[in-house]
Amino acid sequence: MDNFLHSLLTTATVSGFETAGSQVFADYVRPYVDAISTDELGNTIARIDGNQPGKRILIEAHIDEIGFQVLYVDDNGCVWLRKNGGIDVQCMPGSRVLIYAHTGIIPGIIGKQPIHFNTPGAAESVPTMQDLWVDTGMEADEVRQLIHTGDIVVTDATPTLLGQRITSRALDDKIGVYIVSQVLRRLSADRDSLHGTVYGAAATQEEVGCRGIQVCANTIQPDVSISLDVDFATDMPNCQKNKYGDISLGKGVIVSCNLDSSPALVRAVEQIASREEIAIQLSARPSATGGTDAARLRTIGNGIQTLLLGIPCRYMHTPVEMCDMRDVDAAIRLIVGLCLGF
Ligand SMILES: [Zn+2]
């Protein structure tokens, strides 16, 4: 696996606490860009100046991941959590977690009572956050000494390649940040053909309400924005295609044609895809608008020309999200083609 991608995926960036991951992004893109800046919300913005005048183009993905913060440590040393973002609580019992304490990373597990203790109906009930506690294996006084309210917690999920596919926690949306980085790397070698200025951003706090991108947009005031996020693959058992559409892993980058993409940009990428033989999948998405940074960007300022691209993802918001690296490659080629065409 690409070292940089592995590093992005294994660096904890729970929403609101993205600094370490933003540093990984900044260190990688620094040799390829003309400037890098950060802001109060932790957004990292890398800039490439084209050699021709033109538009202000923002390419962005969110670097924050869903996770937890420590809510409280009880008298038995059990650590109780509060969610940052849409964690799938049903997947959590039986998980290994990492607590980022001020003294270092402390491993733990989310336990549950044995199945043998189930009361009638228990097997059908879905757990809530109040059913999840972290057991660190340490005595209560030691836990209280080392772990503090507010410490961030993530699931301990090792990124793994499965053929052409990758599984990990936080592919949402580190895979998007990876794509932004690769696009910057390729554009840096093509400044003579590049019109305008490209801003590549690792935006923060998307999972808690698209807060980072709002500040990013105010700073950059882009004419055009391209948002990269994971999007729903429906090629898995029991998935309702008549409700969520027909999207598969490995069949290309998703081009959203709901209200969060400018129709002119959808047409432009369709032409590039057909000319350069890049696989794309059109998606109307499950809702007309919302749920990504692109939706926020669409209504900022005087109206930004937005495009929402998605990497098909199975098992979203679980510790075993899955994407296909062929779709990642398609996205990189498509965005480079689009940027060089402005
Ligand atoms: Zn996302």
Residues whose N, C-alpha, C, O or C-beta is under 5 A from the ligand:
A	BS01	ZN	D172 D173 D229 V230
